[in-house]
Amino acid sequence: MSQKEHGEVRSTSGTLKGTYHYLNSPSPHLFPFVFISNVTDSLQMFRVCKNGKPFAFPLLLPNQYKIVYIKDFQNVSSCDEITVTEHLEEYIYDESDLD
């Protein structure tokens, strides 16, 4: 299996932001999932990626964890690499659509 089964999420400066574990389902009737934990004292947004391309953006409260299920429509196979990274881009709502 080529998936990276666990790892750390670090900021660009090297600060630890979270940890993750990818767990493939032993049964075809259950979805595989990624267990992500936020190890900081602040709200964190992460990216769950398949072969480097993000498909989920979970938001985690301080010192909390979340399970992100990988559904059939995401077409993850045993040769795909699942990783988690810090979500760096910030969306700023400028209210321009209210005009």
N, C-alpha and C positions, 0 to 999 in steps of 0.2 A: 504494500500500500504506500503510495507516494505522498499522502497528506501529511502536513506538519500537524501532529496531533495536539500540541500545546505550545504556548509561547507567552512572551511578555509584550505588552504594548508600552512603548516609550515615546516621549515627546521628542522633538527635534534636538532638544538640549540634553537628552538622555534620562530625563526624569521618568520614573516608573509611573504609568497611568493606570495600568490594569493587567490582568492575566486572562488567558483563555484556554479552553480545552475543546477540541473537536471530537465528538463521539459519534462514530458511525453505528447505525442501528444493527443489532444482530438479527433482526427479523425484517422481512420485506413488508410487513404490515405496520411498522413503526418508522417515523421519520428520524433521520440523523439530526443532530443539533450541535450548537456551539454554546458552551457555558462561559459567560463573560463576567468578570468581577471588576468593579471600579475600586481601586485601592487608595483613592484620594479623598480629600475632605471637600471636594467640589463636584458639581454636576459635570459629567463627561459624556461626549458623544463619540461613538466608535463607528468604524466601517467593517462590515463582514464582507470579505472578498473571495471570489472564486477565480483562481488563476490571476490574481492581481486586479480584478475588476469588481468594484463594490456592487452588492445587491441588497444589502440591508444596512440601516443606520440606527442602531439602538441607542437610546438615551438612558443613561444610568444615574441614579441618585448617588450621593456620596456614600462610600463604603457599602454599596449594595451589589447584587448580582442579577443577571438576567439570562434566561435560556432563549436562544433564537433557534427556532425550528427551521430546518431546510426542507422546503416542500418540493414536490415532484416537478412543479413548473420551473424550478431553478436549474433543472437538468444537471445535477451534480453527480458525477460518476466516480468510481474508485481511483481513477487516474488524475482527478482534479485536486489542486492544492487549495485548501481553505485556510485563510489567514484573517487576522483582525488587526486593524491599525487605528490610530487616532484620527478622528475627523477634524481636519484643519480649517476648511472653509467655513465662513460664517455668513449666514443669510441675514441681511439687514433690511427690514421692512421699512420702506420710505413713504408709504401711503400714497404713492403716485396713482394708484388705480382708483382712488376715491374722487378724483377730479372729474 
